[in-house]
Amino acid sequence: MIMLALLVLPGSLTLTNCGQAPAGPAPAPLKVSVSPPAASVLVSGTIQFAASGSGTSYTWAVNGTTGGDSTVGTITAGGLYSAPSVPPTASVTVTATSAASGNPTGNAVVTVTNPLPAVSSVSPSTIFTGSGDTAITVLGSQFQPSSTVMVGGTTLVTEYGSSTQLIAVVPASLLANPAAQTITVVTPGPGGGLDNSAVLTVLTAGVVTSTGHPLVAKYSISIPRDAKVTVEFGLDTNYGRRTWAQPTPTGGGQVDILVAGMKQFSSYHMRAIIEFPEGSQVLDADHLFTTGGLPAARVPQITVTHPAAGQANGGVELLDLLVGSTNQLQAAVVDLEGNLI
């Protein structure tokens, strides 16, 4: 209580304070700040938070739970936050509570996001038309349990193998016709995105037909994208001989290759080797082709003598024949054993 004394003197009036002095300013409220105040972190990633302000000791919590949990992320006593493996449905709040009187708190907001997936390859990369439901393995990085595989715009049933592997099943309906199908991996938000860096080729097996020449076959195959085609052939499935490589038309199309150099009246195995621009190869199914031949009267008798020493070079022999009759061949190509090819 403040007492005022009134002292009256002649010609003057004076007020004198006879009590306590006025109170000073109120103390500043206790505060805690968390740095950074807002952050974005990838799933399973970490970020370090720091608290400052009132007090020197702090208790850390995530969404009100001391130390956090596997759903919203965990935080250590030193403020190191570890994001969960799946993004929470909403942003999370990291809180630092001071041990000082009144337990002031400070907050930071954390957004947990999925990474962008990256596709490196698909296996098998080629499937033949007419196949049934076929499982494919997509390899890459930063895949998530929520990631899905798409083929040509169709979402497939997808099994999460790991952050580098997804397994999906391509239904038979997508394998009915030849096509170059884009493989896409999609990871939903927050964050996420898509990558479509691989191609699944749906291929129709080649066809082997005879030509007007009994020792020459025509191998035809249609490729739905750019490629080079070589045919290997031989008397068994070891093959052993190859044709030259022929490119498809730009963007893909049919390739016809004449296969020559085969013996008369023999069965040959042959298959196409298809090489795509990225370096991957696929083998066509094995085909069996039986050559014809010429009547014996049209082919001269040929005898081959090998030198006792040394080794003959590879190749074939082109013969300009002395015609013994009007029905006999005038020219022929034979292998180094004298077989007409």
C-alpha positions as a Python dict, from the first residue, in 0.01 Angstrom:
ca = {
    (1, 'M'): (0, 0, 0),
    (2, 'I'): (137, 343, -95),
    (3, 'M'): (92, 628, 155),
    (4, 'L'): (88, 983, 33),
    (5, 'A'): (152, 1264, 285),
    (6, 'L'): (18, 1606, 208),
    (7, 'L'): (245, 1879, 340),
    (8, 'V'): (113, 2229, 299),
    (9, 'L'): (347, 2525, 332),
    (10, 'P'): (269, 2878, 263),
    (11, 'G'): (271, 2934, -108),
    (12, 'S'): (336, 2572, -204),
    (13, 'L'): (184, 2222, -235),
    (14, 'T'): (411, 1914, -236),
    (15, 'L'): (325, 1542, -270),
    (16, 'T'): (571, 1307, -105),
    (17, 'N'): (592, 923, -174),
    (18, 'C'): (622, 754, 161),
    (19, 'G'): (571, 387, 46),
    (20, 'Q'): (731, 117, -189),
    (21, 'A'): (884, 192, -532),
    (22, 'P'): (682, 80, -844),
    (23, 'A'): (739, -288, -953),
    (24, 'G'): (987, -357, -1240),
    (25, 'P'): (899, -525, -1578),
    (26, 'A'): (757, -882, -1566),
    (27, 'P'): (1014, -1162, -1644),
    (28, 'A'): (1025, -1288, -2005),
    (29, 'P'): (825, -1609, -2066),
    (30, 'L'): (1025, -1932, -2101),
    (31, 'K'): (1066, -2045, -2464),
    (32, 'V'): (1219, -2336, -2661),
    (33, 'S'): (1307, -2330, -3031),
    (34, 'V'): (1365, -2637, -3251),
    (35, 'S'): (1591, -2617, -3556),
    (36, 'P'): (1517, -2672, -3838),
    (37, 'P'): (1155, -2567, -3778),
    (38, 'A'): (1036, -2764, -4085),
    (39, 'A'): (1197, -3046, -4282),
    (40, 'S'): (1133, -3306, -4551),
    (41, 'V'): (1298, -3649, -4529),
    (42, 'L'): (1279, -3966, -4739),
    (43, 'V'): (1136, -4283, -4590),
    (44, 'S'): (1390, -4461, -4369),
    (45, 'G'): (1605, -4147, -4379),
    (46, 'T'): (1733, -3944, -4084),
    (47, 'I'): (1759, -3578, -3986),
    (48, 'Q'): (1921, -3413, -3685),
    (49, 'F'): (1719, -3163, -3482),
    (50, 'A'): (1854, -2923, -3218),
    (51, 'A'): (1675, -2744, -2934),
    (52, 'S'): (1771, -2410, -2780),
    (53, 'G'): (1625, -2162, -2533),
    (54, 'S'): (1519, -2216, -2175),
    (55, 'G'): (1702, -2496, -2002),
    (56, 'T'): (1978, -2725, -2114),
    (57, 'S'): (1805, -3063, -2102),
    (58, 'Y'): (1522, -3166, -2336),
    (59, 'T'): (1288, -3460, -2386),
    (60, 'W'): (1208, -3542, -2751),
    (61, 'A'): (874, -3673, -2877),
    (62, 'V'): (706, -3743, -3213),
    (63, 'N'): (333, -3671, -3239),
    (64, 'G'): (317, -3662, -2860),
    (65, 'T'): (491, -3998, -2801),
    (66, 'T'): (824, -3974, -2623),
    (67, 'G'): (1086, -4126, -2853),
    (68, 'G'): (824, -4177, -3127),
    (69, 'D'): (730, -4513, -3280),
    (70, 'S'): (762, -4713, -3603),
    (71, 'T'): (451, -4552, -3756),
    (72, 'V'): (547, -4186, -3730),
    (73, 'G'): (922, -4222, -3685),
    (74, 'T'): (1153, -4238, -3386),
    (75, 'I'): (1380, -3980, -3224),
    (76, 'T'): (1676, -4022, -2991),
    (77, 'A'): (1750, -3834, -2671),
    (78, 'G'): (1993, -3629, -2878),
    (79, 'G'): (1731, -3522, -3135),
    (80, 'L'): (1817, -3760, -3425),
    (81, 'Y'): (1491, -3837, -3607),
    (82, 'S'): (1458, -4161, -3812),
    (83, 'A'): (1171, -4168, -4061),
    (84, 'P'): (947, -4478, -4089),
    (85, 'S'): (968, -4709, -4391),
    (86, 'V'): (619, -4602, -4505),
    (87, 'P'): (513, -4235, -4514),
    (88, 'P'): (259, -4144, -4242),
    (89, 'T'): (-79, -4029, -4369),
    (90, 'A'): (-1, -3672, -4257),
    (91, 'S'): (290, -3456, -4149),
    (92, 'V'): (444, -3539, -3812),
    (93, 'T'): (540, -3303, -3531),
    (94, 'V'): (869, -3330, -3345),
    (95, 'T'): (858, -3172, -2998),
    (96, 'A'): (1139, -3077, -2761),
    (97, 'T'): (1029, -3025, -2399),
    (98, 'S'): (1264, -2844, -2159),
    (99, 'A'): (1330, -2969, -1808),
    (100, 'A'): (1325, -2604, -1690),
    (101, 'S'): (1049, -2476, -1463),
    (102, 'G'): (717, -2481, -1646),
    (103, 'N'): (846, -2733, -1906),
    (104, 'P'): (831, -2505, -2211),
    (105, 'T'): (822, -2678, -2552),
    (106, 'G'): (925, -2615, -2910),
    (107, 'N'): (802, -2788, -3227),
    (108, 'A'): (916, -2875, -3579),
    (109, 'V'): (707, -3017, -3865),
    (110, 'V'): (842, -3314, -4066),
    (111, 'T'): (712, -3439, -4400),
    (112, 'V'): (812, -3797, -4489),
    (113, 'T'): (820, -3871, -4864),
    (114, 'N'): (877, -4164, -5098),
    (115, 'P'): (1182, -4154, -5330),
    (116, 'L'): (1160, -4152, -5709),
    (117, 'P'): (1195, -4509, -5841),
    (118, 'A'): (1465, -4596, -6097),
    (119, 'V'): (1428, -4890, -6341),
    (120, 'S'): (1741, -5059, -6479),
    (121, 'S'): (1614, -5378, -6650),
    (122, 'V'): (1336, -5633, -6688),
    (123, 'S'): (1370, -6011, -6710),
    (124, 'P'): (1267, -6176, -6929),
    (125, 'S'): (1289, -5881, -7164),
    (126, 'T'): (1123, -6075, -7449),
    (127, 'I'): (814, -6296, -7440),
    (128, 'F'): (668, -6480, -7740),
    (129, 'T'): (311, -6422, -7849),
    (130, 'G'): (66, -6686, -7737),
    (131, 'S'): (234, -6729, -7398),
    (132, 'G'): (18, -6764, -7089),
    (133, 'D'): (36, -6539, -6784),
    (134, 'T'): (408, -6469, -6739),
    (135, 'A'): (597, -6341, -6435),
    (136, 'I'): (856, -6071, -6495),
    (137, 'T'): (1121, -5932, -6259),
    (138, 'V'): (1189, -5559, -6269),
    (139, 'L'): (1526, -5453, -6130),
    (140, 'G'): (1624, -5103, -6025),
    (141, 'S'): (1651, -4898, -5707),
    (142, 'Q'): (1443, -4705, -5452),
    (143, 'F'): (1137, -4929, -5494),
    (144, 'Q'): (881, -4916, -5211),
    (145, 'P'): (619, -5164, -5087),
    (146, 'S'): (360, -4934, -5246),
    (147, 'S'): (535, -4935, -5589),
    (148, 'T'): (351, -5099, -5880),
    (149, 'V'): (456, -5216, -6226),
    (150, 'M'): (272, -5108, -6539),
    (151, 'V'): (304, -5260, -6887),
    (152, 'G'): (189, -5042, -7173),
    (153, 'G'): (-38, -4844, -6941),
    (154, 'T'): (-191, -5149, -6769),
    (155, 'T'): (-126, -5181, -6394),
    (156, 'L'): (-10, -5531, -6299),
    (157, 'V'): (-45, -5724, -5976),
    (158, 'T'): (293, -5647, -5817),
    (159, 'E'): (489, -5819, -5541),
    (160, 'Y'): (749, -5618, -5351),
    (161, 'G'): (1075, -5811, -5334),
    (162, 'S'): (1312, -5543, -5209),
    (163, 'S'): (1413, -5186, -5278),
    (164, 'T'): (1585, -5317, -5593),
    (165, 'Q'): (1336, -5582, -5712),
    (166, 'L'): (968, -5601, -5803),
    (167, 'I'): (786, -5907, -5940),
    (168, 'A'): (474, -5871, -6154),
    (169, 'V'): (260, -6098, -6370),
    (170, 'V'): (185, -6002, -6731),
    (171, 'P'): (-155, -6148, -6827),
    (172, 'A'): (-185, -6355, -7145),
    (173, 'S'): (-417, -6091, -7292),
    (174, 'L'): (-120, -5852, -7321),
    (175, 'L'): (88, -6117, -7499),
    (176, 'A'): (-146, -6194, -7787),
    (177, 'N'): (16, -5962, -8042),
    (178, 'P'): (373, -5850, -8118),
    (179, 'A'): (454, -5518, -7953),
    (180, 'A'): (723, -5317, -7778),
    (181, 'Q'): (566, -5250, -7438),
    (182, 'T'): (702, -4985, -7200),
    (183, 'I'): (775, -5105, -6847),
    (184, 'T'): (685, -4838, -6589),
    (185, 'V'): (731, -4843, -6212),
    (186, 'V'): (504, -4604, -6021),
    (187, 'T'): (550, -4505, -5656),
    (188, 'P'): (264, -4301, -5508),
    (189, 'G'): (300, -3978, -5310),
    (190, 'P'): (393, -3806, -5102),
    (191, 'G'): (701, -3776, -5319),
    (192, 'G'): (741, -4082, -5540),
    (193, 'G'): (683, -4060, -5915),
    (194, 'L'): (752, -4294, -6205),
    (195, 'D'): (1031, -4427, -6427),
    (196, 'N'): (987, -4604, -6761),
    (197, 'S'): (1342, -4694, -6865),
    (198, 'A'): (1281, -5056, -6976),
    (199, 'V'): (1102, -5224, -7266),
    (200, 'L'): (924, -5561, -7280),
    (201, 'T'): (925, -5698, -7634),
    (202, 'V'): (639, -5928, -7734),
    (203, 'L'): (769, -6127, -8029),
    (204, 'T'): (619, -6370, -8279),
    (205, 'A'): (840, -6668, -8365),
    (206, 'G'): (1001, -6667, -8709),
    (207, 'V'): (895, -6880, -9005),
    (208, 'V'): (1125, -7081, -9233),
    (209, 'T'): (1012, -7152, -9590),
    (210, 'S'): (1169, -7305, -9898),
    (211, 'T'): (1274, -7102, -10202),
    (212, 'G'): (1318, -7178, -10569),
    (213, 'H'): (1665, -7310, -10485),
    (214, 'P'): (1668, -7650, -10312),
    (215, 'L'): (1968, -7553, -10096),
    (216, 'V'): (1845, -7211, -9984),
    (217, 'A'): (1588, -7137, -9711),
    (218, 'K'): (1413, -6809, -9634),
    (219, 'Y'): (1393, -6715, -9267),
    (220, 'S'): (1126, -6449, -9199),
    (221, 'I'): (1064, -6280, -8866),
    (222, 'S'): (883, -5961, -8763),
    (223, 'I'): (1042, -5747, -8491),
    (224, 'P'): (827, -5472, -8329),
    (225, 'R'): (1121, -5235, -8273),
    (226, 'D'): (1469, -5158, -8407),
    (227, 'A'): (1700, -5459, -8405),
    (228, 'K'): (1955, -5658, -8603),
    (229, 'V'): (1887, -6019, -8702),
    (230, 'T'): (2134, -6299, -8771),
    (231, 'V'): (2044, -6663, -8842),
    (232, 'E'): (2261, -6942, -8708),
    (233, 'F'): (2229, -7289, -8858),
    (234, 'G'): (2387, -7634, -8853),
    (235, 'L'): (2324, -8009, -8866),
    (236, 'D'): (2245, -8011, -8492),
    (237, 'T'): (2155, -7763, -8222),
    (238, 'N'): (2518, -7662, -8181),
    (239, 'Y'): (2455, -7474, -8507),
    (240, 'G'): (2805, -7352, -8590),
    (241, 'R'): (2741, -7131, -8893),
    (242, 'R'): (2585, -6788, -8924),
    (243, 'T'): (2446, -6557, -9186),
    (244, 'W'): (2524, -6188, -9203),
    (245, 'A'): (2334, -5945, -8976),
    (246, 'Q'): (2041, -5761, -9128),
    (247, 'P'): (1870, -5461, -8963),
    (248, 'T'): (1496, -5417, -8933),
    (249, 'P'): (1324, -5123, -9103),
    (250, 'T'): (1332, -4810, -8887),
    (251, 'G'): (1101, -4860, -8593),
    (252, 'G'): (1077, -5234, -8653),
    (253, 'G'): (924, -5456, -8918),
    (254, 'Q'): (978, -5781, -9106),
    (255, 'V'): (1322, -5914, -9188),
    (256, 'D'): (1378, -6184, -9455),
    (257, 'I'): (1714, -6359, -9458),
    (258, 'L'): (1824, -6614, -9718),
    (259, 'V'): (2011, -6900, -9555),
    (260, 'A'): (2255, -7068, -9794),
    (261, 'G'): (2558, -7293, -9765),
    (262, 'M'): (2374, -7615, -9672),
    (263, 'K'): (2438, -7965, -9805),
    (264, 'Q'): (2194, -8155, -10024),
    (265, 'F'): (1925, -8380, -9876),
    (266, 'S'): (2010, -8284, -9518),
    (267, 'S'): (1812, -8164, -9214),
    (268, 'Y'): (1932, -7835, -9065),
    (269, 'H'): (1852, -7665, -8738),
    (270, 'M'): (1828, -7286, -8755),
    (271, 'R'): (1721, -6999, -8534),
    (272, 'A'): (1734, -6622, -8541),
    (273, 'I'): (1953, -6420, -8305),
    (274, 'I'): (1790, -6082, -8241),
    (275, 'E'): (2005, -5802, -8099),
    (276, 'F'): (1846, -5483, -7973),
    (277, 'P'): (2013, -5139, -7960),
    (278, 'E'): (2067, -5152, -7582),
    (279, 'G'): (2274, -5469, -7628),
    (280, 'S'): (2024, -5732, -7514),
    (281, 'Q'): (1979, -6045, -7724),
    (282, 'V'): (1698, -6294, -7767),
    (283, 'L'): (1697, -6629, -7945),
    (284, 'D'): (1408, -6738, -8162),
    (285, 'A'): (1272, -7092, -8137),
    (286, 'D'): (1463, -7367, -8317),
    (287, 'H'): (1339, -7448, -8668),
    (288, 'L'): (1412, -7759, -8875),
    (289, 'F'): (1462, -7727, -9251),
    (290, 'T'): (1535, -8013, -9491),
    (291, 'T'): (1720, -7928, -9806),
    (292, 'G'): (1647, -8071, -10146),
    (293, 'G'): (1906, -8153, -10408),
    (294, 'L'): (1983, -8216, -10772),
    (295, 'P'): (1979, -8539, -10970),
    (296, 'A'): (2319, -8706, -10961),
    (297, 'A'): (2354, -8666, -11339),
    (298, 'R'): (2363, -8289, -11301),
    (299, 'V'): (2644, -8286, -11045),
    (300, 'P'): (2999, -8379, -11148),
    (301, 'Q'): (3202, -8620, -10940),
    (302, 'I'): (3431, -8420, -10712),
    (303, 'T'): (3729, -8564, -10527),
    (304, 'V'): (3910, -8368, -10257),
    (305, 'T'): (4269, -8443, -10158),
    (306, 'H'): (4405, -8280, -9843),
    (307, 'P'): (4778, -8212, -9820),
    (308, 'A'): (4961, -8422, -9565),
    (309, 'A'): (5097, -8121, -9378),
    (310, 'G'): (4948, -7785, -9291),
    (311, 'Q'): (4591, -7680, -9242),
    (312, 'A'): (4357, -7556, -9509),
    (313, 'N'): (4208, -7210, -9477),
    (314, 'G'): (3833, -7182, -9425),
    (315, 'G'): (3591, -7088, -9696),
    (316, 'V'): (3424, -7243, -9998),
    (317, 'E'): (3523, -7321, -10354),
    (318, 'L'): (3355, -7172, -10659),
    (319, 'L'): (3386, -7413, -10953),
    (320, 'D'): (3361, -7318, -11319),
    (321, 'L'): (3275, -7660, -11457),
    (322, 'L'): (3364, -7824, -11787),
    (323, 'V'): (3023, -7916, -11917),
    (324, 'G'): (2999, -8282, -12013),
    (325, 'S'): (2635, -8259, -12116),
    (326, 'T'): (2373, -7991, -12160),
    (327, 'N'): (2206, -8110, -11837),
    (328, 'Q'): (2512, -8074, -11617),
    (329, 'L'): (2575, -7773, -11395),
    (330, 'Q'): (2798, -7506, -11545),
    (331, 'A'): (2901, -7361, -11207),
    (332, 'A'): (2879, -7473, -10848),
    (333, 'V'): (2988, -7382, -10495),
    (334, 'V'): (3123, -7662, -10276),
    (335, 'D'): (3260, -7676, -9924),
    (336, 'L'): (3617, -7785, -9856),
    (337, 'E'): (3500, -8147, -9844),
    (338, 'G'): (3358, -8127, -10195),
    (339, 'N'): (2992, -8119, -10087),
    (340, 'L'): (2765, -7919, -10312),
    (341, 'I'): (2619, -7628, -10117),
}
